[in-house]
Amino acid sequence: MERSKRQKQRKVLLMGRSGAGKSSMRSIVFSNYVARDVRRLGATVDVEHSNIRFMGNLMLNLWDCGGQDSFVESYLTNQRSHVFTHVAVLIFVFDVSSKDTASDMLSFASTIRALHEYSPSSRIFVLIHKMDLVPPEEKTAIFQKKSSDIRKACEDEEFLPDQVGFWATSIWDQSLYRAWTQVIYYLVPNASAIENMLSKLADVLDARELMLYERTTCLVVTHISRGSEVKNPFADRFERLSSILKTHKHSMAKHTGTMASEVSFAEMQVKTGSFMFFITRLTENTNLAIVIANDEAAFNCARINVQLAKKEFAHLDIMEKKAKDPQRAARDSVAAEEDARGSEDGDMSSQGQPSDR
């Protein structure tokens, strides 16, 4: 069991020059900050360690590394092996508005050189951040030019192209969630098994789309699209929903006087003339969003079938201790049967006709 726990831990380095926005994005994604509140965050001193439990059985050992020159020099010299050993993912953040691009690239090159020495198989996610400061008509060109320069540095250090990904991000829109979703998808050890189970459930429900979200962070873990949804032109719809759910959590926290991290809801429904949608708890640590055709009978059947399917997904994030607790398992079974009877206590429904979702 101890060996299994170690395999589920993933070391993640969050690095970049001072002021690039590393701690701000970490606080928004994992600490339920809103963008307007991150201004009060101070500069990171040395390394801030965070052990973040994700989906119950995945522990992210996140190292938020201060970007001041003295700290970076320490990481690359006397702390070199300590920092760069056993790294699963390096997230390096570039401030697109930085005027000192030469120093930025030098810092990045030194970092990936150390990474290649101690963790050559690790994955690199390059976040070109603060893209909201770039005029819309220039964003594509600037992102492509920056990505090309950075990719050349990675190739010089012998990192393969499929080891490096580039993402344009901002704390003011869903692009931040899109980038971190890719990080999480790479780290989740049983992502393919989850997708296979969701695909079978989508067939049973005849659903147009299923989206699995981690409950606390609202990050999408994976999704299944069927039929016309495969060609849905709104490619960022999953991250949009992450942003909407996180905003909803803050709204609920404000009106209930609780912390955003503790806010939850039984079910949310949206019904339109072209589709029906609901999001509900699937496991202790995940929510499932379902899109089906505009059919009330099919909608109600889908709600019941999702409740009945919960026990099949329970092992995705259940911990060893819980698995050995028969009383808890019995209570969960009773709760699932009560949910399946279609009780709508605590549901939140909204009717409307949006132009898109």
C-alpha positions in Angstrom: 0.0 0.0 0.0 2.9 2.4 0.8 4.4 1.7 -2.6 1.1 2.4 -4.3 0.9 5.8 -2.4 4.4 6.7 -3.6 3.5 6.0 -7.2 0.6 8.4 -6.9 2.7 11.4 -5.8 3.9 13.7 -8.6 6.5 16.4 -8.1 5.7 19.6 -10.0 8.0 22.6 -10.3 6.4 26.0 -11.0 9.2 28.3 -12.1 9.9 31.6 -13.9 11.3 35.0 -13.4 10.1 37.1 -10.5 6.7 38.9 -11.2 5.8 36.5 -14.0 2.6 35.5 -12.3 3.3 32.1 -10.9 1.8 32.5 -7.4 -1.2 34.3 -8.8 -2.2 31.4 -11.1 -1.5 28.9 -8.4 -3.7 30.8 -5.9 -6.5 31.0 -8.5 -6.5 27.4 -9.5 -5.8 25.7 -6.1 -6.7 28.3 -3.4 -10.0 29.7 -4.8 -8.7 33.2 -5.2 -10.3 35.5 -7.8 -8.2 37.4 -10.2 -8.8 40.8 -8.7 -7.6 39.6 -5.3 -4.1 38.3 -6.3 -2.7 41.8 -6.2 -2.3 41.4 -2.4 0.0 38.4 -2.8 3.6 39.1 -2.0 6.7 37.9 -3.8 7.5 34.2 -3.2 10.5 33.7 -0.9 12.7 30.8 -1.9 10.4 27.8 -2.4 6.8 27.4 -1.2 5.8 23.7 -0.9 2.2 22.7 -1.4 0.8 19.1 -1.1 -2.4 19.2 -3.1 -4.7 16.2 -3.1 -6.4 15.9 -6.5 -9.2 13.4 -7.2 -8.5 11.8 -3.8 -5.6 9.6 -4.7 -3.2 11.9 -6.6 -0.9 14.0 -4.5 0.6 17.0 -6.3 3.8 18.0 -4.6 3.9 21.5 -6.0 7.1 23.6 -5.6 6.4 27.3 -6.2 9.9 28.6 -6.8 10.7 32.3 -6.2 12.1 33.9 -9.3 14.5 36.5 -7.8 18.0 36.1 -9.3 19.5 35.1 -5.9 17.0 32.3 -5.5 17.4 31.0 -9.1 21.2 30.9 -8.7 20.7 28.8 -5.5 18.4 26.4 -7.3 20.9 25.9 -10.1 24.0 25.5 -7.8 23.9 24.3 -4.2 20.2 23.1 -4.4 20.5 21.7 -7.9 20.0 18.0 -7.2 17.4 18.6 -4.5 15.2 20.8 -6.7 15.5 19.0 -10.0 15.5 15.3 -9.0 12.3 13.2 -9.5 10.4 16.0 -11.3 7.3 14.8 -13.2 6.4 18.2 -14.7 8.1 21.6 -15.0 5.7 24.5 -15.5 7.8 27.5 -16.6 6.0 30.9 -16.8 7.1 33.7 -19.1 5.8 37.2 -18.7 4.9 38.2 -22.2 5.3 41.9 -21.2 8.8 41.5 -19.9 11.4 43.9 -21.3 14.3 41.7 -20.3 13.7 38.8 -22.7 17.4 37.9 -22.9 17.6 37.2 -19.1 14.3 35.4 -19.3 15.6 33.0 -22.0 18.9 32.6 -20.1 17.0 31.6 -16.9 14.9 29.2 -18.9 17.9 27.6 -20.6 19.7 27.1 -17.3 16.6 25.6 -15.8 15.9 23.0 -18.5 19.6 22.1 -18.5 19.4 21.2 -14.9 16.1 19.4 -15.5 17.6 17.3 -18.3 20.5 16.3 -16.0 18.3 15.0 -13.1 14.9 14.3 -14.7 15.3 13.8 -18.4 11.9 12.2 -18.9 9.9 15.0 -17.3 7.3 17.0 -19.2 7.7 20.8 -19.8 4.7 23.1 -19.9 5.6 26.6 -21.1 3.0 29.2 -20.1 3.3 32.5 -22.0 1.4 34.5 -19.4 -0.3 37.9 -19.1 -1.6 37.7 -22.7 -4.4 40.0 -21.7 -1.8 42.8 -22.0 -1.3 42.1 -25.7 -3.5 43.7 -28.4 -5.9 41.1 -29.8 -4.6 41.5 -33.3 -1.0 40.8 -32.2 -1.6 37.8 -29.9 -1.2 35.0 -32.4 2.0 36.4 -33.9 3.6 37.1 -30.6 2.7 33.7 -29.1 4.1 31.9 -32.2 7.3 33.9 -32.2 7.8 33.4 -28.4 7.0 29.6 -28.7 9.5 29.2 -31.6 12.4 30.8 -29.6 11.7 28.7 -26.5 11.3 25.5 -28.5 14.8 26.0 -30.0 16.2 26.2 -26.5 14.5 22.9 -25.6 15.8 21.2 -28.7 19.3 22.4 -27.8 19.0 20.6 -24.5 17.7 17.4 -26.3 14.1 17.5 -25.1 11.8 15.9 -27.6 9.0 17.9 -29.2 6.3 15.8 -27.5 7.9 16.6 -24.1 7.2 20.3 -24.4 3.8 22.1 -24.7 3.1 25.8 -25.1 0.0 27.7 -23.8 -1.0 31.3 -23.9 -2.6 32.2 -20.6 -4.2 35.0 -18.5 -5.7 35.1 -15.1 -8.6 37.1 -16.5 -10.1 34.4 -18.8 -10.5 30.6 -19.2 -7.1 30.2 -20.9 -5.5 29.7 -17.4 -7.9 26.7 -16.9 -7.1 25.3 -20.3 -3.4 25.2 -19.6 -3.7 23.7 -16.2 -6.2 21.1 -17.5 -3.5 19.8 -19.8 -1.1 19.5 -16.9 -3.6 17.6 -14.8 -4.5 15.3 -17.6 -0.9 14.3 -18.0 -0.5 13.7 -14.3 -3.7 11.6 -13.7 -2.4 8.0 -13.8 -5.7 6.4 -14.8 -7.0 8.9 -17.3 -7.4 6.3 -20.1 -9.4 4.0 -17.8 -11.6 7.0 -16.8 -12.2 7.8 -20.4 -13.2 4.2 -21.2 -15.8 4.1 -18.4 -17.2 7.5 -19.4 -17.4 6.4 -23.0 -19.6 3.4 -22.0 -21.7 5.7 -19.8 -22.2 8.1 -22.6 -23.5 5.2 -24.8 -25.9 4.1 -22.1 -27.2 7.7 -21.6 -27.2 8.5 -25.3 -25.4 11.7 -24.2 -24.0 14.2 -26.6 -21.2 15.0 -24.2 -19.8 14.1 -20.8 -17.3 16.2 -18.9 -15.6 15.1 -15.7 -14.5 17.9 -13.3 -12.4 17.8 -10.1 -14.8 19.2 -7.5 -12.5 21.6 -5.6 -10.5 23.2 -8.4 -13.2 22.8 -11.1 -10.5 21.7 -13.5 -11.7 19.3 -16.3 -10.1 15.9 -16.0 -11.4 14.5 -19.3 -14.4 14.6 -21.5 -16.3 12.4 -24.1 -17.9 14.0 -27.1 -20.3 12.2 -29.4 -22.3 13.0 -32.6 -22.6 16.6 -33.5 -20.5 17.7 -30.4 -17.4 16.3 -32.0 -17.5 19.3 -34.4 -18.6 21.9 -31.8 -16.8 25.1 -32.9 -16.5 26.3 -29.3 -13.3 24.4 -28.5 -12.8 26.2 -25.2 -16.3 25.3 -23.8 -14.8 22.9 -21.2 -12.6 25.6 -19.7 -15.4 28.2 -19.9 -17.5 25.9 -17.7 -14.5 25.6 -15.3 -14.5 29.4 -15.0 -18.3 29.5 -14.6 -18.3 26.9 -11.9 -15.5 28.6 -10.0 -17.4 31.9 -10.2 -20.5 30.2 -9.0 -18.6 28.8 -6.0 -17.5 32.3 -5.0 -21.0 33.6 -5.4 -22.4 30.8 -3.2 -19.6 31.4 -0.6 -20.5 35.1 -0.5 -24.2 34.5 0.2 -23.8 31.6 2.6 -20.9 32.9 4.6 -18.7 29.9 4.0 -15.3 29.4 2.4 -15.2 28.9 -1.3 -13.3 25.6 -0.8 -16.2 24.2 1.2 -19.0 25.2 -1.1 -20.9 22.4 -2.9 -24.2 21.8 -4.5 -26.4 18.8 -5.2 -27.2 19.4 -8.8 -27.3 22.2 -11.4 -29.6 22.1 -14.4 -29.9 24.2 -17.6 -32.7 23.5 -20.1 -32.9 25.2 -23.5 -34.8 24.6 -26.7 -31.8 22.8 -28.4 -30.2 20.8 -25.5 -30.5 19.9 -21.8 -27.6 20.0 -19.4 -27.0 19.0 -15.8 -24.0 18.7 -13.5 -24.0 16.5 -10.4 -21.6 14.8 -8.0 -20.2 11.6 -9.4 -17.6 10.6 -6.8 -16.4 12.2 -3.6 -14.0 14.3 -5.5 -15.5 14.8 -8.9 -18.5 16.3 -10.6 -20.0 15.1 -13.9 -21.5 17.4 -16.5 -23.9 15.8 -19.0 -25.3 17.2 -22.2 -28.2 15.5 -23.9 -30.9 16.2 -26.5 -33.9 18.3 -25.7 -36.0 15.4 -24.3 -37.5 15.6 -20.8 -37.9 11.8 -20.5 -34.3 11.1 -21.6 -33.1 13.9 -19.2 -34.8 12.3 -16.2 -33.6 8.8 -17.2 -30.0 10.2 -17.5 -30.2 11.7 -14.0 -31.3 8.3 -12.5 -28.7 6.3 -14.5 -25.9 8.6 -13.4 -26.9 8.0 -9.7 -26.9 4.3 -10.3 -23.5 4.4 -12.1 -21.8 6.2 -9.1 -20.7 2.9 -7.5 -18.9 1.9 -10.7 -16.8 5.1 -10.6 -16.2 5.2 -6.8 -12.8 3.4 -7.0 -11.4 6.2 -9.2 -10.6 8.3 -6.2 -11.3 6.2 -3.2 -8.5 5.8 -0.7 -7.3 2.5 0.7 -8.6 3.2 4.2 -12.1 4.0 2.8 -12.1 0.8 0.7 -11.8 -1.2 3.9 -14.6 0.6 5.7 -17.8 -1.5 5.0 -20.0 0.8 7.1 -19.1 3.7 5.0 -19.6 1.7 1.8 -23.1 0.7 3.1 -23.9 4.4 3.8 -22.8 5.4 0.3 -24.9 2.7 -1.2 -28.0 3.8 0.6 -27.3 7.4 -0.4 -27.0 6.4 -4.0 -30.3 4.6 -3.9 -32.0 7.6 -2.4 -30.5 9.9 -5.1 -31.7 7.5 -7.8 -35.3 7.9 -6.6 -35.2 11.3 -8.2 -35.3 13.5 -5.2 -34.8 17.1 -6.3 -34.1 18.6 -2.9 -31.4 21.2 -3.2 -31.4 21.2 -7.1 -30.9 24.5 -8.8 -32.7 24.8 -12.2 -32.5 27.6 -14.7 -34.5 27.9 -17.9 -33.1 29.9 -20.9 -32.2 30.1 -24.5 -28.5 31.0 -24.7 -27.0 31.4 -28.2 -24.3 28.9 -27.3 -22.9 27.0 -24.3 
